[in-house]
């Protein structure tokens, strides 16, 4: 059994199943060090998101035919339920884009309450042979199966984190630990229905013999009773609104409660979007989160009940 890390794109609405309150100003979400950054940058429609700011994703999908490209994490702490249709990433390919748009149906996924998606990109590529991009198909599928099977329902803890595109630790180019939850359900990846004719064309290209049909994402539903994120959003609001302290002192307080990942033995577990964690590293990360909560209590900036609830969930 393993625990795991999962990368989030920064969301100004606390991953509550709604569009950001101020999508255009949340440049962290579409930053170069976000989650699936190129995909978000290509697919985000700021006009739609500004028009539907703070709206439920189910309403936005139904009324605007628009899937927020951050759907992997937008409902991690939300109560929304909807069905999403996600096009294959190759629709953005210069060479194959039109074929994938016309011939490959989008992947359908159920987004339930407290649901997130992730993938360990380390297992997706061939690391031994310079002649191929992807590992042999059976090998990739076995890697994915083992990765998911090591995540145990009601035992494994998932840690949420942001890459450098975040307002807390981004200036220092550090990963930011955001929160955690117990895994309630985990589902193995699905497959794209790619026509055989198109598969043959792609696999006949140099280095593309092992082009996969498996979708590079698995679905996790977390236990809402155990789920929490540190109240960094409340600190950011306080920074913007409180005029009683000078800016340097206020930013110092934020730094005191920040949760950068700086230990050399931990940093590798925050790469490739998702990675497994051992028990001892899991315990350390929980301690790291607890230290932040204790410092927040000293500051008395955040509602005390919020911090009490976090400690209860932890």
C-alpha positions as CSV (number, residue, x, y, z in Angstrom):
1,X,0.0,0.0,0.0
2,X,1.2,3.5,-0.9
3,X,0.2,7.1,-0.3
4,X,0.5,9.6,-3.1
5,X,0.9,13.2,-4.2
6,X,-1.4,14.9,-6.7
7,X,-0.8,18.2,-8.4
8,X,-3.4,20.9,-8.6
9,X,-3.7,24.0,-10.7
10,X,-4.1,27.0,-8.5
11,X,-7.8,27.9,-8.1
12,X,-9.1,31.1,-6.5
13,X,-12.3,29.3,-5.5
14,X,-10.6,26.6,-3.4
15,X,-11.3,23.7,-5.8
16,X,-15.0,23.9,-4.9
17,X,-16.5,22.8,-8.2
18,X,-17.1,26.3,-9.5
19,X,-15.3,28.5,-12.0
20,X,-12.8,30.9,-10.5
21,X,-14.2,34.1,-9.0
22,X,-11.8,36.2,-11.1
23,X,-10.5,33.9,-13.9
24,X,-8.5,36.5,-15.8
25,X,-6.5,37.4,-12.7
26,X,-5.8,33.8,-11.8
27,X,-2.8,33.7,-14.1
28,X,-1.3,30.9,-11.9
29,X,-3.8,28.4,-13.3
30,X,-2.5,28.9,-16.9
31,X,1.1,29.5,-15.8
32,X,4.0,27.5,-17.3
33,X,4.4,25.6,-14.0
34,X,0.8,24.7,-13.4
35,X,-1.0,21.4,-14.0
36,X,-1.0,20.2,-17.7
37,X,0.1,23.8,-18.5
38,X,0.1,23.5,-22.3
39,X,-3.3,21.9,-22.4
40,X,-4.8,24.5,-20.1
41,X,-3.2,27.3,-22.0
42,X,-4.6,26.0,-25.3
43,X,-8.1,25.2,-24.1
44,X,-9.0,27.9,-21.6
45,X,-11.6,30.4,-22.8
46,X,-11.4,33.4,-20.6
47,X,-14.4,35.1,-22.1
48,X,-16.6,32.1,-21.1
49,X,-15.0,31.9,-17.7
50,X,-15.4,35.6,-17.0
51,X,-19.0,35.4,-18.1
52,X,-19.6,32.4,-15.8
53,X,-17.3,33.4,-12.9
54,X,-18.2,31.6,-9.7
55,X,-20.7,29.3,-11.5
56,X,-21.1,25.6,-11.0
57,X,-19.2,23.6,-13.5
58,X,-22.2,21.5,-14.2
59,X,-24.1,24.6,-15.3
60,X,-21.2,25.9,-17.4
61,X,-20.8,22.6,-19.2
62,X,-24.6,22.3,-19.9
63,X,-25.3,26.0,-20.8
64,X,-22.0,26.9,-22.6
65,X,-20.8,23.6,-23.9
66,X,-17.5,24.4,-22.3
67,X,-15.3,22.1,-20.2
68,X,-13.0,24.0,-17.8
69,X,-9.5,22.6,-18.7
70,X,-8.6,22.4,-15.0
71,X,-11.3,19.8,-14.5
72,X,-8.7,17.4,-13.1
73,X,-8.8,19.2,-9.8
74,X,-11.6,21.9,-9.9
75,X,-14.1,19.6,-8.0
76,X,-11.7,18.0,-5.6
77,X,-13.4,19.8,-2.7
78,X,-16.7,20.4,-4.5
79,X,-20.1,18.8,-4.4
80,X,-20.8,19.0,-8.1
81,X,-21.8,16.0,-10.2
82,X,-21.7,16.0,-14.0
83,X,-20.5,14.0,-17.0
84,X,-17.5,15.5,-18.8
85,X,-16.4,14.8,-22.4
86,X,-12.7,15.4,-22.7
87,X,-11.1,15.3,-26.2
88,X,-7.8,13.4,-26.7
89,X,-4.7,15.6,-26.1
90,X,-3.6,14.9,-29.7
91,X,-6.4,17.3,-31.0
92,X,-3.7,19.9,-30.5
93,X,-1.1,18.0,-32.6
94,X,0.0,19.8,-35.7
95,X,0.2,16.6,-37.7
96,X,-2.7,14.6,-36.2
97,X,-5.0,17.2,-34.8
98,X,-7.7,17.1,-37.5
99,X,-7.7,13.3,-37.5
100,X,-8.3,13.1,-33.8
101,X,-11.0,15.8,-33.8
102,X,-12.9,13.9,-36.5
103,X,-12.3,10.3,-35.7
104,X,-11.7,9.9,-32.0
105,X,-14.6,10.5,-29.6
106,X,-14.0,12.4,-26.4
107,X,-13.4,10.4,-23.2
108,X,-16.5,10.4,-21.0
109,X,-15.9,10.6,-17.3
110,X,-18.2,10.9,-14.3
111,X,-17.3,13.8,-12.1
112,X,-18.8,13.1,-8.7
113,X,-18.5,15.2,-5.6
114,X,-15.0,15.3,-4.1
115,X,-13.5,13.9,-7.3
116,X,-10.1,14.5,-8.9
117,X,-8.1,13.1,-11.7
118,X,-4.3,12.5,-11.9
119,X,-1.5,10.6,-13.6
120,X,2.1,9.6,-12.9
121,X,3.8,10.8,-16.1
122,X,7.0,9.0,-15.1
123,X,5.5,5.7,-16.2
124,X,4.3,7.0,-19.6
125,X,7.6,7.3,-21.5
126,X,10.3,4.9,-22.6
127,X,13.4,5.5,-20.5
128,X,15.7,2.8,-21.9
129,X,15.4,2.8,-25.7
130,X,16.1,6.0,-27.7
131,X,14.2,4.6,-30.7
132,X,10.8,4.8,-29.0
133,X,8.9,7.5,-27.2
134,X,6.5,5.2,-25.3
135,X,7.2,1.9,-23.5
136,X,5.8,-1.3,-24.9
137,X,2.0,-1.3,-24.7
138,X,1.7,-4.2,-22.2
139,X,4.4,-2.7,-20.1
140,X,2.6,0.7,-19.8
141,X,-0.7,-0.9,-19.0
142,X,1.0,-3.1,-16.3
143,X,2.7,0.0,-14.8
144,X,-0.6,1.9,-14.7
145,X,-2.4,-1.1,-13.2
146,X,0.2,-1.5,-10.4
147,X,0.3,2.2,-9.7
148,X,-3.5,2.4,-9.2
149,X,-3.7,-0.9,-7.3
150,X,-1.1,0.4,-4.7
151,X,-3.6,3.1,-3.8
152,X,-5.9,1.5,-1.2
153,X,-9.4,2.8,-0.6
154,X,-9.9,4.1,3.0
155,X,-6.2,3.6,3.7
156,X,-4.1,5.7,1.3
157,X,-3.7,9.4,1.9
158,X,-3.5,11.8,-1.1
159,X,-1.6,15.0,-0.7
160,X,-2.5,18.0,-2.8
161,X,0.2,20.3,-4.0
162,X,0.8,23.1,-6.5
163,X,3.8,23.4,-8.8
164,X,5.7,26.7,-9.0
165,X,2.7,28.6,-10.5
166,X,1.2,29.5,-7.2
167,X,1.0,32.7,-5.1
168,X,2.4,31.1,-1.9
169,X,5.8,29.6,-2.8
170,X,6.0,30.3,-6.5
171,X,8.4,33.3,-6.2
172,X,10.9,30.9,-4.6
173,X,10.3,28.2,-7.2
174,X,9.2,25.7,-4.6
175,X,6.4,23.2,-4.7
176,X,3.6,24.2,-2.3
177,X,1.9,21.5,-0.1
178,X,-1.8,22.5,0.0
179,X,-3.7,19.8,2.0
180,X,-4.7,16.2,2.1
181,X,-7.5,13.7,2.3
182,X,-8.2,9.9,2.6
183,X,-8.8,8.1,-0.7
184,X,-12.4,6.8,-0.8
185,X,-12.5,5.3,-4.2
186,X,-10.0,4.8,-7.0
187,X,-10.7,3.9,-10.6
188,X,-8.3,2.6,-13.3
189,X,-7.8,4.6,-16.5
190,X,-10.2,4.2,-19.4
191,X,-9.4,4.0,-23.1
192,X,-9.8,6.2,-26.1
193,X,-11.6,4.6,-29.0
194,X,-9.1,5.2,-31.7
195,X,-9.9,3.7,-35.1
196,X,-7.5,0.9,-36.2
197,X,-6.7,2.8,-39.4
198,X,-5.6,5.9,-37.5
199,X,-3.6,3.8,-35.0
200,X,-1.7,2.0,-37.8
201,X,-0.8,5.4,-39.4
202,X,0.5,6.7,-36.1
203,X,2.4,3.6,-35.1
204,X,4.1,3.4,-38.5
205,X,5.7,6.8,-37.7
206,X,9.3,6.9,-36.3
207,X,9.4,6.3,-32.6
208,X,5.6,5.9,-32.4
209,X,5.3,2.1,-32.5
210,X,4.0,1.9,-28.9
211,X,1.5,4.8,-29.2
212,X,-1.1,3.9,-26.4
213,X,-4.9,3.9,-26.4
214,X,-5.0,4.0,-22.6
215,X,-6.0,7.4,-21.2
216,X,-3.3,9.0,-19.1
217,X,-5.6,9.8,-16.2
218,X,-7.1,7.8,-13.3
219,X,-10.0,8.9,-11.1
220,X,-9.9,9.3,-7.4
221,X,-12.8,10.1,-5.1
222,X,-11.8,11.4,-1.7
223,X,-13.5,11.2,1.7
224,X,-15.0,14.6,2.4
225,X,-14.8,14.0,6.1
226,X,-11.1,13.9,6.0
227,X,-10.4,16.4,3.2
228,X,-8.9,19.8,3.8
229,X,-6.7,22.5,2.3
230,X,-4.8,25.0,4.3
231,X,-6.5,28.4,4.4
232,X,-4.0,30.2,2.1
233,X,-6.9,31.9,0.3
234,X,-7.9,33.6,3.6
235,X,-4.3,34.8,4.0
236,X,-4.3,36.3,0.5
237,X,-7.6,38.1,1.2
238,X,-6.1,39.4,4.4
239,X,-3.0,40.6,2.6
240,X,-5.1,42.5,0.1
241,X,-7.6,44.0,2.6
242,X,-5.8,44.7,5.9
243,X,-4.1,48.1,6.0
244,X,-2.9,48.0,9.6
245,X,0.5,46.4,8.8
246,X,3.0,47.4,6.2
247,X,3.4,45.1,3.2
248,X,6.7,43.6,4.3
249,X,5.3,42.4,7.7
250,X,2.2,41.0,6.1
251,X,4.2,39.0,3.5
252,X,6.5,37.8,6.3
253,X,3.4,36.3,8.0
254,X,2.4,34.5,4.9
255,X,5.9,33.0,4.5
256,X,5.8,31.8,8.1
257,X,2.7,29.6,7.4
258,X,3.8,28.6,3.9
259,X,4.5,24.9,3.2
260,X,7.3,24.7,0.7
261,X,8.7,21.3,-0.2
262,X,12.4,21.7,0.4
263,X,13.6,18.4,1.7
264,X,15.8,16.6,-0.9
265,X,14.3,13.2,-0.2
266,X,10.8,14.5,-0.7
267,X,11.2,16.6,-3.8
268,X,11.2,13.6,-6.2
269,X,7.7,12.7,-4.9
270,X,6.3,16.0,-6.2
271,X,7.4,15.5,-9.8
272,X,5.5,14.0,-12.7
273,X,2.1,15.3,-11.4
274,X,1.6,12.3,-9.2
275,X,4.0,10.0,-7.3
276,X,3.7,7.3,-4.6
277,X,4.8,8.0,-1.0
278,X,5.9,5.7,1.8
279,X,4.5,5.7,5.3
280,X,7.3,7.7,6.8
281,X,7.2,10.4,4.2
282,X,3.4,10.6,4.7
283,X,3.8,11.1,8.4
284,X,6.4,13.9,7.8
285,X,4.0,15.7,5.4
286,X,1.2,15.5,7.9
287,X,3.6,17.0,10.5
288,X,4.5,19.8,8.0
289,X,0.8,20.7,7.6
290,X,0.3,20.6,11.3
291,X,3.1,23.1,11.9
292,X,1.5,25.5,9.5
293,X,-1.8,25.2,11.3
294,X,-0.1,25.9,14.7
295,X,1.5,29.0,13.3
296,X,-1.8,30.2,11.8
297,X,-3.3,29.9,15.3
298,X,-0.6,32.1,16.7
299,X,-1.3,34.7,14.0
300,X,-5.1,34.8,14.7
301,X,-5.8,35.9,11.1
302,X,-8.0,32.9,10.1
303,X,-11.2,32.0,11.8
304,X,-10.2,29.6,14.6
305,X,-13.0,27.1,13.8
306,X,-11.5,26.6,10.3
307,X,-8.2,25.6,11.9
308,X,-9.9,23.4,14.4
309,X,-11.8,21.6,11.6
310,X,-8.5,21.0,9.8
311,X,-7.0,19.4,12.9
312,X,-10.1,17.3,13.4
313,X,-10.0,16.0,9.8
314,X,-6.2,15.4,10.0
